[in-house]
Amino acid sequence: MKLINNRISLYFFKNRLIIILLMTVSLVSCEDYVDVELPPDLVNTDEVFSNEGSAQAAIRGIYAYSANSTAITSLFRNVGLSSDELERASYSAELTMFANNNLASSSSAISNMWRGFYNLIYQCNNVIINVPESTGLTEDLKMQLVGEAKFMRALCYFYLVNLWGDVPLSLVADYNEIRSLSRSPVAEVYSQIEEDLLDAQSKLSDDIYTQPGERIRANKWAATALLARVRLYQKKWVDAEAEASKVINSQIYELEVLDSVFYRSSNESILQIANPGSNRYTPVQLTGSTIENPLYRLRPFISDLISTDDERRAVWLTDTLEGPYKYRTFSNTRGPEEPEANSMIRLAEMYLIRSEARAEQDNVVGLNSAETDLNTIRTRAGLPGTTATDRTTMLEEIYTERAIEFFGEWGHRWLDVKRTGRADAVFGSHKSGWISEAALYPIPFDDLEKNPNLTQNPGYQ
């Protein structure tokens, strides 16, 4: 398994202790998360976090792992198939289970996602626990590294809690304790996510990047943007509006023209997770060339939402209007003139979060402001302003706008329909065999077998 990118591989080879730490974690992704021991004689965390070079390499290793982990890359494909968003052009037994909402707890894809997130969490916990104790790092660097690790841990738990519901809440780097954890309630997990993001917000600076102009490491605004999303998901409307406003008003980010949204140089990107020049579709082959049939197509329900006068139809879909074409790099040698990068969080989401949060507050000022934010995104797409004049209609238009703006991105559609309580009505109306229990994924069977404190989600054996 590739754990490190080419940019830092030489450094890792010069630092054996870091290699051992990170490679040990990568090996866990091939085994049971709660069943693999870390050899204490091989990992010396005091040495790993003893100086700036090795500590920075450890945090970069977390980003590199996330860019290649199936936990992250499968969010576009597997979760998109679970919703009414994507369909696969050719047959795959494993992926058909996602598309038919008929997942088995023995699915290797489910195991890889679950364990991938927990492997990332383990790496983050190592940084969070050990960096503050280091005597070889400056206080400013300690704050930065811990802030980044807490952001990444919060990101992992955000997806875990929204895909599986109650999940084990691991805040340690001790496998003996981790292997016996029971599931924590959703509210408790969200509380920890908020705590991590608030701490990350206070520790991170306005502008921390690995290279000048490359937004591939979390800064204060990435933590603020994710916190805005988390507040929205918990129906904390005032707080969601406030956090989204902070990002919008920072004047660091701006909406790009549609052609440039997913470039590495995009001013719309708040956080990118990918090797520069690549795109997030590459690991899951979501994008093909303009002359090839895409491996994944938009379901008619979603493509029909995109009107003929919506410029996203021409720019973000293939020529056949079937496949997502937001990213155009489809091989090592073919792509747009500008290098692309995987945009994990972008400014358009902040406008739509704030629009929804304002509409939910259901007052004249809120609806007018919600209309302004919604129209900001519609205008970029060449569309006229919304005609909604009441809360219910405004929210419906916001939901539709999110479905169009974020198709093929990070499982947004699946999560949006569930969090708004519409899963049975929406998925049940045009997905054959839909049942309510399918809204949560099954806990992997192997993990249930080896940890008697884990319980299965309803509807799965």
C-alpha positions in Angstrom: 0.0 0.0 0.0 1.2 3.4 -0.9 1.3 5.5 2.3 3.5 8.4 1.3 3.6 10.6 -1.8 6.7 11.1 -3.9 7.3 14.5 -2.4 8.2 13.2 1.0 9.3 9.7 0.3 13.0 10.4 0.4 12.6 12.1 3.7 10.9 9.1 5.2 13.7 6.8 4.0 16.1 9.0 6.0 13.9 8.7 9.1 13.4 5.0 10.0 11.4 5.6 13.1 8.8 7.6 11.2 8.6 4.9 8.6 8.0 2.3 11.2 5.3 4.3 12.8 3.4 5.1 9.6 3.9 1.8 7.9 2.7 0.0 11.0 -0.5 2.0 10.8 -0.9 1.3 7.1 -0.6 -2.4 7.7 -3.5 -2.2 10.1 -5.7 -1.2 7.1 -5.2 -4.6 5.7 -6.2 -6.3 9.0 -8.7 -5.9 11.7 -8.4 -2.4 13.3 -9.1 -3.8 16.8 -7.0 -6.9 16.5 -3.5 -5.8 15.5 -0.8 -5.1 18.0 1.7 -2.3 17.6 5.2 -3.7 18.5 6.3 -1.5 21.3 10.0 -2.2 20.7 9.7 -0.9 17.1 7.8 2.4 17.6 9.5 5.2 19.6 7.1 8.1 19.6 9.5 10.2 21.6 11.9 10.1 18.7 9.2 10.6 16.0 8.1 13.9 17.6 11.5 15.0 18.8 12.2 17.5 16.1 10.4 19.6 13.5 11.4 17.6 10.5 10.1 14.3 11.8 7.0 15.8 13.4 6.1 17.6 10.1 6.7 14.3 8.2 4.2 12.5 10.5 1.4 15.0 9.9 2.1 15.0 6.2 1.8 11.3 6.3 -1.7 11.7 7.6 -2.7 13.8 4.6 -1.0 11.4 2.2 -2.8 8.5 3.8 -6.1 10.3 3.5 -5.6 11.0 -0.2 -5.1 7.3 -0.9 -7.2 5.6 1.7 -10.3 3.8 0.5 -12.2 5.4 3.4 -11.8 8.8 1.7 -11.7 7.9 -2.0 -14.8 5.6 -1.7 -16.9 8.5 -0.4 -17.4 9.6 -4.0 -18.2 6.2 -5.5 -19.8 4.0 -2.8 -21.8 6.7 -1.1 -22.8 8.2 -4.4 -24.2 4.8 -5.5 -26.0 4.4 -2.2 -28.0 7.6 -2.9 -30.0 8.4 -6.0 -27.0 10.1 -7.5 -24.8 7.6 -9.4 -25.2 4.3 -11.2 -22.4 2.1 -12.5 -22.2 1.5 -16.2 -20.9 -2.1 -15.9 -21.7 -4.8 -13.3 -19.8 -5.2 -10.0 -21.3 -7.5 -7.3 -19.7 -5.5 -4.5 -20.8 -2.1 -5.9 -24.3 -3.3 -6.8 -24.9 -3.9 -3.1 -24.4 -0.1 -2.5 -26.6 0.8 -5.5 -29.4 -1.5 -4.3 -29.0 -0.5 -0.7 -28.5 -4.2 0.2 -25.2 -4.2 2.0 -23.8 -7.2 3.8 -21.7 -6.8 7.0 -19.1 -9.1 5.4 -18.5 -6.7 2.5 -14.9 -5.9 2.1 -15.7 -2.4 0.8 -17.5 -1.7 4.1 -14.6 -3.0 6.1 -12.1 -0.9 4.2 -14.1 2.2 4.7 -14.6 1.6 8.4 -11.0 0.6 9.2 -9.6 3.3 6.9 -11.3 6.0 9.0 -10.1 4.4 12.3 -6.6 4.1 11.0 -6.6 7.8 10.2 -8.0 8.5 13.7 -5.2 6.4 15.3 -2.6 8.4 13.5 -4.2 11.7 14.6 -4.4 10.5 18.2 -0.6 9.8 18.1 0.0 13.4 17.1 -2.5 14.8 19.6 -1.1 12.9 22.5 2.6 13.0 21.8 3.3 16.4 20.3 2.4 18.4 23.4 5.0 16.3 25.4 7.8 17.0 23.0 10.7 19.1 24.2 12.1 19.6 20.7 9.3 21.5 19.1 8.3 25.2 19.4 5.0 26.0 21.0 3.7 27.5 17.8 4.6 24.3 15.9 2.9 22.2 18.5 -0.3 24.2 18.2 -0.2 23.9 14.4 0.3 20.1 14.4 -2.2 19.4 17.1 -4.7 21.7 15.4 -4.3 19.9 12.1 -4.6 16.4 13.7 -7.8 17.5 15.5 -9.3 18.8 12.3 -8.6 15.5 10.6 -9.9 13.5 13.5 -13.1 15.6 13.4 -13.4 15.0 9.7 -13.2 11.2 10.1 -15.8 11.1 12.9 -18.1 13.3 10.9 -18.3 10.7 8.2 -18.3 7.8 10.6 -21.3 9.1 12.6 -23.2 10.0 9.4 -22.6 6.7 7.7 -22.9 4.3 10.7 -24.7 6.3 13.5 -23.4 5.4 16.9 -19.7 4.6 16.6 -16.7 3.8 18.9 -15.1 7.1 20.1 -11.4 6.5 20.2 -9.3 9.3 21.7 -6.2 7.2 22.6 -3.3 5.5 20.8 -3.5 2.3 22.8 -4.7 -0.7 20.9 -5.5 -2.6 24.1 -8.1 0.0 24.9 -9.3 0.6 21.4 -10.0 -3.1 20.7 -12.7 -3.3 23.3 -14.6 0.0 22.7 -18.4 0.0 22.5 -20.4 2.4 20.4 -20.9 6.0 21.6 -24.2 7.8 21.0 -24.3 10.1 18.0 -24.7 13.2 20.3 -21.5 12.3 22.1 -19.6 11.9 18.9 -20.8 15.2 17.6 -19.8 16.8 20.9 -16.3 15.6 20.4 -16.3 16.7 16.8 -17.2 20.2 17.8 -14.7 20.2 20.6 -11.9 19.2 18.2 -12.9 21.8 15.6 -13.1 24.6 18.1 -9.7 23.7 19.4 -8.3 23.5 15.9 -9.9 26.9 15.1 -8.0 28.4 18.1 -4.7 26.7 17.3 -4.4 27.1 13.5 -3.4 30.3 11.7 -5.1 32.0 8.8 -2.6 30.7 6.2 -0.8 27.4 6.7 0.1 25.4 3.6 2.7 22.9 2.7 3.8 25.0 -0.3 2.9 28.6 -0.9 -0.6 28.8 -2.5 -1.4 25.1 -2.2 -4.3 24.5 0.1 -3.5 20.9 1.0 -3.2 21.3 4.8 -5.9 22.5 7.2 -5.9 26.1 8.4 -8.2 28.0 10.7 -10.7 28.5 7.9 -10.9 24.8 7.0 -11.8 24.1 10.7 -14.3 26.9 10.6 -15.9 25.6 7.4 -16.2 22.1 8.7 -17.7 23.4 11.9 -20.3 25.3 9.9 -21.3 22.0 8.3 -21.4 20.2 11.6 -23.6 23.0 13.1 -25.9 22.7 10.1 -26.2 18.9 10.5 -27.2 19.4 14.1 -29.8 22.0 13.2 -27.9 24.7 15.1 -29.0 27.3 12.6 -27.7 30.5 14.3 -24.3 28.9 14.9 -24.1 27.4 11.3 -24.9 30.8 9.9 -22.2 32.5 12.0 -19.4 30.0 11.2 -20.2 30.1 7.4 -20.2 33.9 7.6 -16.7 33.9 9.1 -15.4 32.0 6.1 -17.2 34.1 3.5 -16.3 37.4 5.2 -12.6 36.4 5.6 -12.1 37.6 2.0 -9.5 34.9 1.5 -11.7 32.8 -0.8 -13.9 33.7 -3.7 -16.1 31.8 -6.1 -14.4 30.8 -9.4 -15.9 30.5 -12.8 -17.2 27.0 -13.4 -14.2 26.0 -15.5 -11.7 26.8 -12.8 -13.4 25.5 -9.6 -11.4 22.3 -9.3 -8.0 23.6 -10.4 -5.2 23.4 -7.9 -5.0 27.2 -8.1 -8.7 27.6 -7.4 -9.5 30.5 -5.0 -12.7 28.7 -4.1 -11.0 25.7 -2.5 -10.7 25.9 1.3 -9.0 22.5 1.6 -7.7 20.2 -1.1 -6.7 16.6 -0.4 -4.8 15.1 -3.3 -1.4 15.1 -4.9 -1.1 18.3 -6.9 -1.9 17.7 -10.5 -4.1 14.7 -9.9 -7.8 14.6 -9.2 -10.0 12.9 -6.7 -11.8 10.8 -9.3 -8.6 8.9 -10.3 -8.7 6.3 -7.5 -12.3 5.4 -8.3 -12.3 6.0 -12.0 -15.3 8.2 -11.9 -14.0 10.3 -14.8 -13.2 9.1 -18.2 -12.2 10.9 -21.3 -14.7 12.9 -23.4 -14.8 10.1 -26.0 -15.2 7.2 -23.6 -18.3 6.0 -21.8 -17.9 6.9 -18.1 -17.8 4.1 -15.6 -20.3 5.9 -13.4 -23.3 7.9 -14.7 -25.6 10.3 -13.1 -29.0 8.8 -12.4 -31.7 10.4 -14.5 -33.4 11.8 -11.3 -30.3 14.0 -10.7 -29.4 14.8 -14.3 -33.0 15.9 -15.0 -32.7 18.5 -12.2 -30.0 20.3 -14.2 -31.9 22.6 -16.6 -30.7 23.3 -20.2 -29.9 26.9 -19.3 -27.8 25.8 -16.3 -24.1 26.3 -17.4 -23.1 23.5 -15.1 -24.8 21.1 -17.5 -22.3 22.0 -20.2 -19.2 22.4 -18.1 -19.6 19.7 -15.4 -21.0 16.9 -17.4 -19.6 14.7 -20.2 -20.6 15.4 -23.8 -23.3 12.7 -23.5 -24.7 14.5 -20.4 -24.4 11.2 -18.5 -21.1 11.3 -16.5 -19.6 13.7 -13.9 -16.9 15.7 -15.6 -16.0 18.2 -12.9 -12.4 16.8 -13.0 -10.9 16.3 -16.4 -7.7 14.6 -15.6 -8.3 11.0 -16.6 -4.8 9.7 -17.1 -1.2 10.6 -16.2 -0.8 12.4 -19.5 -4.2 13.9 -20.3 -6.0 16.7 -18.5 -6.7 20.4 -18.6 -4.0 23.0 -18.9 -4.1 23.8 -15.2 -3.3 21.0 -12.7 -6.3 19.8 -10.7 -6.6 18.9 -7.0 -9.2 17.2 -4.9 -11.4 19.9 -3.4 -12.6 18.6 -0.1 -14.3 21.8 1.1 -15.1 24.8 -1.1 -16.6 28.2 -0.7 -19.9 27.4 -2.5 -20.8 25.1 0.3 -20.5 28.0 2.8 -23.1 30.1 0.8 -25.5 27.2 0.7 -25.0 26.4 4.4 -25.7 30.0 5.3 -28.7 30.2 3.0 -30.2 27.1 4.5 -29.5 28.2 8.1 -31.1 31.6 7.5 -34.2 30.1 5.8 -34.6 27.7 8.8 -34.8 30.7 11.1 -38.0 31.6 9.3 -38.2 35.3 9.5 -38.3 38.1 6.9 -34.7 39.1 7.3 -33.6 35.4 7.3 -35.5 34.6 4.1 -34.2 37.7 2.3 -30.7 36.9 3.2 -31.2 33.2 2.3 -32.4 34.3 -1.1 -29.2 36.4 -1.6 -26.9 33.5 -0.8 -28.8 31.1 -2.9 -28.8 33.5 -5.8 -25.1 33.9 -5.5 -24.7 30.3 -6.5 -27.4 30.3 -9.1 -26.0 33.5 -10.8 -22.6 31.8 -11.1 -24.4 29.0 -13.0 -26.1 31.5 -15.4 -29.5 31.0 -13.7 -32.1 33.6 -12.8 -32.8 34.3 -9.1 -35.1 32.1 -7.0 -38.8 32.9 -6.9 -39.3 31.3 -3.5 -41.1 33.5 -1.0 -41.7 31.3 2.0 -39.6 29.0 4.2 -40.8 25.7 2.7 -40.3 26.6 -0.9 -36.9 28.3 -0.2 -35.6 25.1 1.6 -36.8 22.9 -1.3 -34.9 25.1 -3.7 -31.8 25.0 -1.5 -31.9 21.2 -1.4 -32.2 21.1 -5.2 -29.3 23.5 -5.6 -27.1 21.4 -3.3 -28.0 18.3 -5.3 -26.9 20.0 -8.5 -23.9 22.0 -7.2 -22.3 19.0 -5.3 -23.2 16.0 -7.6 -20.3 13.5 -7.5 -18.7 15.2 -4.5 -18.0 13.6 -1.2 -21.3 11.8 -0.7 -23.1 15.2 -0.2 -26.4 14.0 -1.7 -26.7 10.9 0.5 -25.9 12.9 3.6 -28.2 15.8 2.7 -31.2 13.7 2.1 -30.7 11.7 5.4 -30.0 14.7 7.6 -33.1 16.5 6.4 -35.3 13.5 7.2 -36.3 12.9 3.6 -34.6 9.5 3.0 -37.8 7.4 2.9 -39.7 9.9 0.8 -36.9 10.6 -1.7 -35.1 7.3 -2.0 -38.3 5.3 -1.4 -39.9 6.9 -4.3 -37.4 6.0 -7.0 -35.1 3.3 -5.6 -36.4 -0.2 -5.8 -36.4 -2.1 -2.6 -35.6 0.8 -0.3 -36.0 0.2 3.4 -35.5 2.7 6.2 -32.7 0.6 7.8 -30.5 1.1 4.7 -29.9 4.7 5.8 -27.1 3.4 8.0 -24.3 1.1 6.9 -23.6 -2.2 8.7 -20.8 -2.6 11.2 -18.2 -4.9 9.6 -18.8 -8.6 10.6 -15.2 -9.2 11.6 -15.1 -6.3 14.0 -18.3 -7.6 15.6 -16.8 -11.1 16.0 -13.6 -9.8 17.7 -15.1 -7.1 19.9 -18.1 -8.4 21.9 -18.8 -4.8 23.0 -19.9 -3.8 19.5 -23.5 -4.1 18.3 -24.9 -4.3 14.8 -27.2 -1.7 13.2 -30.9 -2.7 12.8 -31.7 -4.5 9.6 -28.4 -6.4 9.3 -27.3 -9.8 10.5 
